């Protein structure tokens, strides 16, 4: 019986690893982070530009990434993410983010009705300049993290880490390894109607 349980855990792990190939793994449990206090969903809505992220297979080598958040009638947030993929052009994904009623800075987001909600936790934001987003899932003795720095002004998203150093420091203070961030800016973004 114990062998069957271990084998099942191994099988699940292999399947998960296969589906999240080349994500950012770290040893140990997820970092214990604190989220934005008194988070105001209404102030968070609108357009955000990606300034930095941990590697994510679903984002590949995309750049010029923009997120647009709008409020739904049911209190959820409509998520419209778009980005430029070299050789493929602009692509977008529509999702649904549901704030935790007890802690609205902890949202669960999904991009398919068949998909479970993934964590979208707002660690820190001033609503007007930047937001720090964290997601982490523990798998056995490791964790998989996604982290993003989003900014309101695309001029802060140039691929130059020094422009967002204060935000990276805030991630570091939460126990997140900022050396794993990648910087894809909004420089020389092709027009939206560019043919591939």
C-alpha positions in Angstrom: 0.0 0.0 0.0 2.8 2.4 0.9 4.6 1.6 -2.4 1.4 2.4 -4.3 1.1 5.8 -2.6 4.7 6.7 -3.3 4.3 5.6 -6.9 1.1 7.8 -7.3 3.0 10.8 -5.8 5.9 10.2 -8.2 3.5 9.9 -11.2 1.7 13.1 -10.3 5.1 14.9 -9.9 6.3 13.6 -13.2 3.1 14.8 -14.9 3.3 18.2 -13.3 6.9 18.6 -14.1 6.2 17.7 -17.7 3.4 20.2 -17.9 5.5 23.0 -16.4 8.7 22.3 -18.1 11.5 24.9 -17.3 9.5 26.8 -14.7 11.3 28.4 -11.8 11.7 25.7 -9.1 13.1 26.4 -5.6 13.9 24.0 -2.8 11.6 23.9 0.2 8.2 25.2 0.9 6.7 28.4 -0.6 8.1 31.6 0.9 5.9 33.0 3.7 4.7 36.3 2.1 2.4 39.1 3.2 0.0 40.6 0.8 -1.3 44.2 0.4 -3.4 45.3 3.4 -6.8 46.9 2.7 -6.5 45.9 -1.0 -8.9 47.9 -3.2 -9.9 46.0 -6.3 -11.5 49.1 -7.9 -8.3 51.1 -7.7 -6.3 48.2 -9.2 -8.3 47.9 -12.4 -7.0 49.2 -15.7 -3.9 48.7 -17.8 -0.6 47.3 -16.4 2.7 46.8 -18.3 4.9 43.9 -17.5 8.4 45.1 -16.4 9.8 41.8 -15.0 8.8 38.2 -14.5 10.0 34.8 -13.5 10.3 32.5 -16.5 6.9 30.9 -17.4 6.6 28.4 -20.2 3.2 29.9 -21.2 4.9 33.2 -21.8 7.8 31.8 -23.7 9.9 34.7 -25.1 7.0 37.1 -25.2 7.5 40.8 -24.8 5.4 43.9 -24.8 3.1 42.2 -22.4 0.1 44.1 -21.2 -2.6 43.2 -18.7 -6.0 44.9 -18.7 -8.2 44.3 -15.7 -11.9 45.2 -15.7 -14.6 44.5 -13.1 -17.4 42.0 -13.8 -21.0 42.2 -12.5 -20.3 39.3 -10.2 -17.4 41.1 -8.5 -14.8 39.0 -10.3 -12.1 40.6 -12.4 -11.9 40.1 -16.2 -8.3 39.5 -17.2 -7.1 40.3 -20.7 -3.4 39.5 -21.2 -1.7 40.2 -24.5 1.9 40.0 -25.6 4.1 39.8 -28.7 5.6 36.4 -29.4 8.5 36.5 -32.0 7.5 34.6 -35.1 3.9 34.3 -34.0 2.8 38.0 -33.5 0.5 39.3 -30.8 -1.5 36.7 -28.8 -4.0 37.2 -26.0 -5.6 35.2 -23.2 -8.8 36.0 -21.3 -9.2 34.9 -17.8 -11.3 35.3 -14.6 -9.8 36.4 -11.3 -11.8 35.9 -8.1 -10.8 37.9 -5.0 -10.8 36.0 -1.7 -13.7 37.7 0.2 -11.7 37.5 3.4 -8.5 38.9 1.8 -9.1 40.5 -1.6 -5.4 40.8 -2.3 -5.4 37.0 -2.7 -7.0 36.4 -6.0 -7.5 33.1 -7.8 -7.2 33.3 -11.6 -8.0 30.8 -14.3 -8.0 31.0 -18.1 -10.2 27.9 -18.8 -13.3 26.6 -17.2 -11.5 23.2 -16.9 -8.5 24.7 -15.0 -8.3 25.1 -11.3 -7.6 28.7 -10.1 -4.0 29.6 -9.7 -2.8 32.1 -7.1 -2.5 35.7 -8.0 -1.5 37.4 -4.8 -0.8 41.2 -4.8 2.1 41.6 -2.4 2.4 45.4 -2.8 1.0 48.1 -4.9 0.5 51.9 -4.9 -2.2 51.5 -7.6 -0.7 54.3 -9.7 2.8 53.2 -10.4 3.6 49.5 -9.7 2.2 46.2 -8.4 4.1 43.1 -7.2 2.3 39.8 -8.0 3.3 36.5 -6.5 2.2 32.9 -7.1 3.7 29.8 -5.6 2.7 26.1 -5.5 4.5 23.5 -3.3 5.2 20.1 -4.8 6.7 17.6 -2.5 10.0 19.3 -1.2 10.1 22.0 -3.9 8.0 24.9 -4.9 7.2 26.6 -8.3 7.0 30.3 -8.3 5.7 32.9 -10.7 6.4 36.5 -9.9 5.8 39.7 -11.8 6.5 43.4 -11.6 3.8 45.3 -13.4 3.9 49.1 -13.9 1.3 51.7 -15.1 3.9 53.6 -17.2 5.4 51.6 -20.1 8.5 53.9 -19.9 9.4 52.0 -16.7 9.4 48.7 -18.7 12.5 49.0 -20.7 14.3 45.8 -19.8 16.5 47.9 -17.4 16.4 46.4 -13.9 17.6 49.7 -12.3 14.3 51.4 -13.2 12.4 49.0 -10.9 15.1 48.4 -8.3 12.9 49.5 -5.4 10.2 47.0 -6.4 12.8 44.2 -6.7 14.0 45.1 -3.2 10.5 44.6 -1.9 10.3 41.1 -3.4 13.7 40.4 -1.8 12.4 41.5 1.6 9.7 38.8 1.2 12.2 36.1 0.7 12.0 35.9 -3.1 15.1 35.3 -5.1 15.2 38.3 -7.4 18.1 36.9 -9.4 15.5 34.7 -11.2 13.7 37.7 -12.7 13.8 38.3 -16.4 13.4 41.7 -18.0 11.4 42.0 -21.2 10.5 45.6 -21.9 8.2 47.6 -24.0 10.9 48.8 -26.3 10.4 48.6 -30.1 7.1 46.9 -29.7 5.7 46.1 -33.1 2.3 47.7 -34.0 -0.6 45.5 -33.1 -1.5 44.9 -36.7 1.9 43.6 -37.6 1.8 40.5 -39.8 4.0 37.6 -38.9 
